[in-house]
Amino acid sequence: MQGGIGSDGRRRIPHIGTYQSGHTADHGKVLCMDNTPAPGGVVPRRRVLVTGASGGIGAAIAHAFAGLGDRVAVHYNTALDKARMVYDELPGDGHALVGADLADPDVIVEETVAALGGVDVLVNNAAFQGGPHPPSVSFADWQSAWRETFEVNVFGAANLTHRVAARMIEQGAGGRIVNVGSRGAFRGEPDHPAYGASKAALHAMGQSLAVALAPHRIAVTTVAPGFVRTDRVEHRLRGEAGLAIAAQSPFERVAQPSEVAAAVVYLASREAMWASGAILDLNGASYLRT
Ligand SMILES: NC(=O)c1ccc[n+]([C@@H]2O[C@H](COP(=O)([O-])OP(=O)(O)OC[C@H]3O[C@@H](n4cnc5c(N)ncnc54)[C@H](OP(=O)(O)O)[C@@H]3O)[C@@H](O)[C@H]2O)c1
């Protein structure tokens, strides 16, 4: 069977596994996320929630899933115009635009479920990185940097994950959760220690939840990218400082968002269930750990 989208709107791919009979991703029905048989090589369209998809890596992840025929909830917080552009340019149909602060996880889940009918894949990509806050900043600035960063990157992601996992368990068909962490959790972030620590916490959360959610056939993984060329870090990639950052990798460049998206798509695939608990380095050999 050839790949592509069939006339019924469902994704068809060359045979790469088996599917559960009678399960589809249509509204109100159940999508199977593990290796059980399905007739005809029909791959149901997954319902994918990507947080922080108004630009950068999140937008690339949204595009990658939509390109496979999946339906995507493009989540944003403040950047409605940018998120709408991402949404308008997604291939395929049936996508959704979901705006809310991560402090309101129930709103995010309710709007996603209302639009897509459920959630099969959650990508925890949204994150906050404020200004530099090395130990030389005032105690007040230090405290607010840690509070703000953990509020979004740890508590926001953890709370949303709780709500989505509950929904996946209720759906009864397994699922995938992929966290977007950071090389900084391992290599250190001397100017942004709260950010580095928040990503370490996200990595650890992914490992714990991989164990806790396995009985529900929900696989949980994390990617740990090094520098990725997005608007947020573009100013750091110019001039001499930019060349030094590129030289951290023996490939002498930083990553493109699409390279992170490709890994996320793999980790969310049915074939990657056995990667559950993994933290995948995506840093162009710029930081090697054992
Ligand atoms: N770029 C890199 O070099 C790099 C390296 C390693 C890891 N990462 C990680 O990759 C992910 C994406 O990074 P990026 O560079 O693509 O960043 P980005 O373009 O700045 O995207 C951040 C996203 O997070 C959302 N967000 C921020 N605070 C939020 C809140 N309180 N509630 C809900 N959403 C919120 C933003 O929404 P609005 O814009 O709509 O407000 C935005 O969509 C992050 O997890 C980041 O830590 C990036």
The ligand as an ORCA input file, in Angstrom:
! r2SCAN-3c Opt
* xyz 0 1
  N      15.459     27.397     20.889
  C      16.378     26.684     21.530
  O      17.591     26.892     21.328
  C      15.962     25.614     22.504
  C      16.943     24.744     23.006
  C      16.580     23.728     23.897
  C      15.253     23.595     24.269
  N      14.318     24.459     23.770
  C      12.940     24.278     24.218
  O      12.105     24.156     23.082
  C      10.802     24.669     23.371
  C      10.411     25.714     22.349
  O      11.400     26.701     22.303
  P      11.373     27.889     21.219
  O      12.758     28.396     21.092
  O      10.631     27.439     20.007
  O      10.540     28.976     22.048
  P       9.435     30.035     21.699
  O       9.322     30.257     20.221
  O       9.726     31.181     22.581
  O       8.112     29.322     22.164
  C       7.721     29.294     23.492
  C       6.240     28.979     23.496
  O       5.814     28.809     24.841
  C       4.619     29.507     25.029
  N       4.485     29.932     26.416
  C       5.364     30.666     27.145
  N       4.850     30.912     28.368
  C       3.638     30.312     28.402
  C       2.610     30.211     29.388
  N       2.712     30.793     30.598
  N       1.485     29.523     29.077
  C       1.348     28.940     27.869
  N       2.272     29.007     26.899
  C       3.402     29.686     27.163
  C       4.705     30.719     24.095
  O       3.389     31.179     23.818
  P       3.076     32.678     23.237
  O       4.252     33.060     22.382
  O       1.816     32.491     22.482
  O       2.919     33.575     24.426
  C       5.397     30.090     22.889
  O       4.436     29.545     22.016
  C      10.889     25.198     24.808
  O      10.466     24.196     25.697
  C      12.373     25.450     24.994
  O      12.747     25.434     26.339
  C      14.650     25.458     22.913
*
